[in-house]
Amino acid sequence: MMGNPKRYVVTGLKGQVVQSLLENTKKRSDVEIIALGRPELDLAMPETIAAAVEAARPDLIVSAAAFTGVDQAEIDREVAFTVNATGPAELARVAAALRVPIVHLSTDYVFDGSKSSPYVESDPVAPLGVYGRDKLVGERNVAAATENHAILRTAWVYSPFSRNFLRTMLRVAEAREEVQVVDDQIGNPTSAIDIAHAIIAVGQNLLASNDHALRGIFHMAGTGAASWADFADEIFKISAANGGPSARVVRIPTSAYPTPARRPANSQLDCSRLYRRHGIVMPDWRGSTGYVVRRLLEPVDLENRKFGR
């Protein structure tokens, strides 16, 4: 006989990860997603956090919402810090008080990109901009507030939901025959749908065992590396094969596309620790990209969707 589903209280209402979590668990009986966002819970107003989370009676907290505008963070520094550093600290303090685990999402931007190979969790951190620095403080705040945490660093997130690179490329291709895309930044495109599946699995492991090895920092990104231009090429190739918009990719250096915030040249994350400790293998980015593109172009039978581990 099945017991009551575990309540995963997730920050945010419209983000890619929370929407993927809500979709993933629609037909599950073991996990219930409780999404909390403004005005009840506003990370920019940390005083709203405790009452909202406590009222939701979580078995586990997922700290998914963030100030993700990397360039805008260079301008709105105070708000970015509150949302990405102070807010997670309060969430972790609430988790400790309630004696429940917290899963906190972080980013590849905690690294400066100077390493020539994929980053492991123990590599020195050296963020290049405000966003990365704030997210790093958020990681440290969570770890300081409670030992019962899993910090999951991910990268280059895309999905059928909200604003992201993949959806932007498809939209641009409807109006242009060619698009300039940076080719000297390398990373791991990661589907939020795959992130959601991994979060649920990590959460189940944390709830099932007090093993210290399941806690700490883990890298959780799509398998395989690509440049932004490679990613765009794959998007257009799949789209064209399915009757969707396509454009020719003109590969350019980062220097030809200046932005307020510096990006790491190498964002690759080594995710082997996630497999060793949690038994999770993130799907190859090309397969997940194909699924998202096809889904945006035509209806998909979600009941027959197979989520990889």
C-alpha positions as CSV (number, residue, x, y, z in Angstrom):
1,M,0.0,0.0,0.0
2,M,1.4,3.4,-1.0
3,G,2.1,6.0,1.7
4,N,1.5,9.7,1.4
5,P,3.5,11.4,-1.2
6,K,6.6,13.3,-0.1
7,R,6.0,17.1,-0.3
8,Y,8.8,18.9,-2.2
9,V,8.3,22.6,-1.5
10,V,10.0,24.5,-4.4
11,T,10.7,28.2,-4.7
12,G,9.4,29.9,-7.8
13,L,6.2,29.7,-9.9
14,K,7.3,30.3,-13.6
15,G,10.9,29.2,-13.8
16,Q,12.0,26.4,-16.1
17,V,12.9,24.0,-13.3
18,V,9.7,24.4,-11.3
19,Q,7.5,24.1,-14.4
20,S,9.5,20.9,-15.3
21,L,9.0,19.6,-11.7
22,L,5.3,20.2,-11.8
23,E,5.0,18.5,-15.2
24,N,7.2,15.5,-14.1
25,T,5.1,14.7,-11.1
26,K,1.6,15.1,-12.5
27,K,1.1,11.4,-12.7
28,R,3.3,10.4,-9.8
29,S,1.9,9.2,-6.5
30,D,5.1,9.3,-4.5
31,V,6.1,13.0,-4.9
32,E,4.0,16.2,-4.6
33,I,5.4,19.5,-5.8
34,I,4.3,22.6,-3.8
35,A,5.5,25.7,-5.8
36,L,5.8,28.9,-3.8
37,G,6.4,32.3,-5.3
38,R,5.4,35.9,-5.1
39,P,3.7,37.4,-3.2
40,E,3.5,34.7,-0.6
41,L,7.2,33.9,-0.9
42,D,9.5,36.5,-2.3
43,L,13.2,35.9,-2.2
44,A,13.8,39.6,-2.5
45,M,12.0,39.9,0.8
46,P,13.6,37.2,2.9
47,E,11.2,38.0,5.8
48,T,8.4,36.3,3.7
49,I,10.2,32.9,3.5
50,A,9.8,31.2,6.8
51,A,6.0,31.6,7.2
52,A,5.3,30.5,3.6
53,V,7.6,27.4,3.8
54,E,6.4,26.3,7.2
55,A,2.7,26.6,6.1
56,A,3.5,24.3,3.2
57,R,4.7,21.5,5.6
58,P,7.6,20.3,3.4
59,D,9.3,16.9,3.6
60,L,12.1,18.5,1.5
61,I,12.9,22.1,0.2
62,V,14.1,22.8,-3.3
63,S,15.8,26.1,-3.7
64,A,15.2,26.6,-7.4
65,A,14.3,30.2,-7.9
66,A,17.1,32.7,-8.6
67,F,18.0,36.1,-10.1
68,T,19.3,34.6,-13.4
69,G,19.8,37.7,-15.5
70,V,23.6,37.5,-15.6
71,D,24.1,40.9,-17.2
72,Q,21.3,42.6,-15.2
73,A,22.9,41.4,-12.0
74,E,25.8,43.7,-12.8
75,I,23.3,46.6,-12.5
76,D,20.7,45.5,-9.9
77,R,23.4,44.3,-7.5
78,E,21.5,44.7,-4.3
79,V,18.4,42.7,-5.5
80,A,20.6,40.1,-7.1
81,F,22.5,39.5,-3.9
82,T,19.4,39.3,-1.8
83,V,17.7,36.8,-4.1
84,N,20.8,34.7,-4.8
85,A,22.6,34.8,-1.5
86,T,20.4,36.0,1.4
87,G,17.3,34.2,0.3
88,P,18.9,30.8,0.1
89,A,20.5,31.4,3.5
90,E,17.0,31.9,5.0
91,L,15.6,28.8,3.1
92,A,18.4,26.7,4.6
93,R,17.8,28.1,8.1
94,V,14.1,27.1,7.8
95,A,15.1,23.6,6.5
96,A,17.4,23.2,9.6
97,A,14.6,24.4,11.9
98,L,12.1,21.9,10.3
99,R,14.8,19.2,10.2
100,V,14.2,18.5,6.5
101,P,16.8,18.3,3.6
102,I,17.3,21.2,1.2
103,V,18.3,20.8,-2.5
104,H,19.9,24.1,-3.7
105,L,20.5,24.8,-7.4
106,S,23.7,26.6,-8.3
107,T,25.7,27.4,-11.4
108,D,28.8,26.8,-13.5
109,Y,29.5,30.5,-13.2
110,V,31.2,30.0,-9.8
111,F,34.3,29.1,-12.0
112,D,36.4,31.4,-14.1
113,G,36.6,29.1,-17.1
114,S,40.4,29.0,-17.2
115,K,40.7,25.2,-16.7
116,S,41.2,23.2,-19.9
117,S,39.2,20.2,-18.8
118,P,35.8,19.7,-17.1
119,Y,35.5,21.1,-13.5
120,V,35.1,18.8,-10.6
121,E,33.5,19.9,-7.3
122,S,36.8,20.4,-5.5
123,D,38.3,22.7,-8.1
124,P,39.0,26.3,-6.9
125,V,36.1,28.7,-7.4
126,A,36.7,32.1,-8.9
127,P,33.6,33.7,-10.3
128,L,34.1,36.4,-13.0
129,G,31.0,38.5,-12.3
130,V,28.3,39.5,-9.8
131,Y,26.0,36.6,-10.7
132,G,28.6,34.0,-10.1
133,R,29.8,35.7,-6.9
134,D,26.3,35.9,-5.4
135,K,25.5,32.3,-6.3
136,L,28.8,31.2,-4.6
137,V,27.8,33.1,-1.5
138,G,24.4,31.4,-1.7
139,E,26.1,28.0,-1.8
140,R,28.2,28.8,1.2
141,N,25.2,30.2,3.1
142,V,23.2,27.0,2.6
143,A,26.1,24.8,3.6
144,A,26.7,26.9,6.8
145,A,23.0,26.8,7.8
146,T,22.5,23.0,7.5
147,E,24.5,19.9,6.9
148,N,21.4,18.2,5.4
149,H,21.9,19.7,1.9
150,A,22.7,18.8,-1.6
151,I,24.0,21.7,-3.7
152,L,23.5,21.0,-7.4
153,R,25.6,23.0,-9.9
154,T,24.1,23.0,-13.4
155,A,24.6,25.0,-16.6
156,W,23.1,26.3,-19.9
157,V,19.6,25.5,-18.9
158,Y,16.9,25.2,-21.6
159,S,13.4,23.7,-21.8
160,P,10.0,24.2,-23.5
161,F,9.2,26.7,-20.8
162,S,10.0,30.4,-20.2
163,R,12.9,32.3,-21.8
164,N,16.0,30.4,-22.8
165,F,18.6,30.0,-25.5
166,L,16.9,27.2,-27.4
167,R,13.5,29.0,-27.6
168,T,15.3,32.2,-28.6
169,M,17.1,30.5,-31.5
170,L,13.9,29.1,-32.9
171,R,12.2,32.5,-32.7
172,V,15.2,34.2,-34.4
173,A,15.2,31.6,-37.2
174,E,11.7,32.5,-38.1
175,A,12.9,36.0,-39.1
176,R,16.5,35.6,-40.2
177,E,18.4,33.4,-42.6
178,E,21.6,33.5,-40.5
179,V,22.5,34.2,-36.8
180,Q,25.8,35.0,-35.2
181,V,26.6,32.8,-32.2
182,V,29.6,32.7,-29.9
183,D,31.9,29.7,-30.6
184,D,34.6,30.0,-28.0
185,Q,32.6,29.4,-24.8
186,I,32.3,25.7,-24.1
187,G,29.8,24.1,-21.7
188,N,27.1,21.5,-21.1
189,P,23.6,22.3,-22.5
190,T,21.2,21.0,-19.8
191,S,17.4,20.3,-20.1
192,A,15.4,21.5,-17.2
193,I,13.3,18.4,-17.7
194,D,16.3,16.3,-17.0
195,I,17.2,18.6,-14.0
196,A,13.7,18.0,-12.6
197,H,14.1,14.2,-12.9
198,A,17.5,14.4,-11.1
199,I,16.2,16.7,-8.3
200,I,13.4,14.2,-7.6
201,A,15.9,11.3,-7.4
202,V,18.4,13.2,-5.3
203,G,15.5,14.2,-2.9
204,Q,14.4,10.6,-2.6
205,N,18.0,9.6,-1.7
206,L,18.3,12.3,0.9
207,L,14.9,11.3,2.5
208,A,15.8,7.6,2.5
209,S,19.2,7.8,4.1
210,N,21.3,9.9,6.5
211,D,24.4,8.9,4.6
212,H,26.8,11.9,4.6
213,A,28.1,10.9,1.2
214,L,24.7,11.9,-0.3
215,R,25.2,15.5,1.0
216,G,27.5,18.2,-0.3
217,I,28.1,19.7,-3.7
218,F,27.4,17.9,-6.9
219,H,27.7,18.8,-10.6
220,M,24.5,18.1,-12.5
221,A,24.6,19.0,-16.2
222,G,23.9,17.4,-19.6
223,T,26.4,14.8,-20.8
224,G,28.7,16.0,-23.6
225,A,30.1,19.4,-24.3
226,A,29.3,22.1,-26.9
227,S,29.9,25.7,-27.8
228,W,26.9,28.0,-28.0
229,A,27.4,27.8,-31.8
230,D,27.4,24.0,-31.7
231,F,24.2,24.1,-29.6
232,A,22.5,26.5,-32.1
233,D,23.6,24.2,-35.0
234,E,22.0,21.2,-33.3
235,I,18.8,23.1,-32.6
236,F,18.5,24.2,-36.2
237,K,19.4,20.8,-37.6
238,I,16.6,19.1,-35.5
239,S,14.1,21.9,-36.3
240,A,14.7,21.7,-40.0
241,A,14.4,17.9,-40.0
242,N,11.0,18.3,-38.3
243,G,9.7,21.1,-40.6
244,G,10.6,23.9,-38.3
245,P,12.5,27.1,-38.7
246,S,16.3,27.0,-39.3
247,A,19.1,29.5,-39.9
248,R,22.8,29.3,-40.8
249,V,25.1,29.7,-37.8
250,V,27.9,32.3,-38.2
251,R,30.5,31.4,-35.6
252,I,32.0,34.4,-33.8
253,P,34.4,35.0,-30.9
254,T,33.2,36.3,-27.5
255,S,35.1,39.5,-28.3
256,A,32.7,40.2,-31.1
257,Y,29.7,40.0,-28.8
258,P,30.5,42.2,-25.7
259,T,28.3,41.9,-22.7
260,P,28.3,43.6,-19.3
261,A,29.2,40.4,-17.5
262,R,32.2,38.2,-18.4
263,R,31.4,34.6,-19.1
264,P,33.7,31.6,-18.4
265,A,35.3,30.3,-21.6
266,N,35.1,26.7,-20.2
267,S,31.9,25.9,-18.3
268,Q,32.2,22.1,-18.6
269,L,31.2,20.2,-15.4
270,D,32.3,16.7,-14.5
271,C,29.3,15.0,-13.2
272,S,30.8,11.7,-12.2
273,R,30.4,12.4,-8.4
274,L,26.6,12.6,-9.0
275,Y,26.7,9.1,-10.4
276,R,29.0,7.6,-7.8
277,R,27.0,9.0,-4.9
278,H,23.4,9.2,-6.2
279,G,23.4,6.8,-9.1
280,I,22.3,9.5,-11.6
281,V,23.6,9.8,-15.1
282,M,22.4,12.9,-16.9
283,P,21.2,12.3,-20.5
284,D,23.3,13.4,-23.5
285,W,22.5,17.0,-24.4
286,R,21.8,16.2,-28.0
287,G,19.0,13.7,-27.2
288,S,17.4,16.1,-24.8
289,T,17.7,19.0,-27.2
290,G,16.0,16.9,-29.8
291,Y,13.1,16.2,-27.5
292,V,12.6,19.8,-26.5
293,V,12.8,21.1,-30.1
294,R,10.3,18.4,-31.4
295,R,8.0,19.2,-28.5
296,L,8.0,22.9,-29.3
297,L,7.2,22.1,-33.0
298,E,4.5,19.5,-32.4
299,P,2.4,17.9,-29.7
300,V,4.2,15.3,-27.6
301,D,2.6,12.3,-25.8
302,L,3.9,13.0,-22.3
303,E,2.6,9.7,-21.0
304,N,5.1,7.9,-23.2
305,R,8.0,10.3,-22.5
306,K,11.0,8.3,-21.1
307,F,13.2,10.2,-18.7
308,G,16.8,9.0,-18.6
309,R,18.9,8.5,-15.5
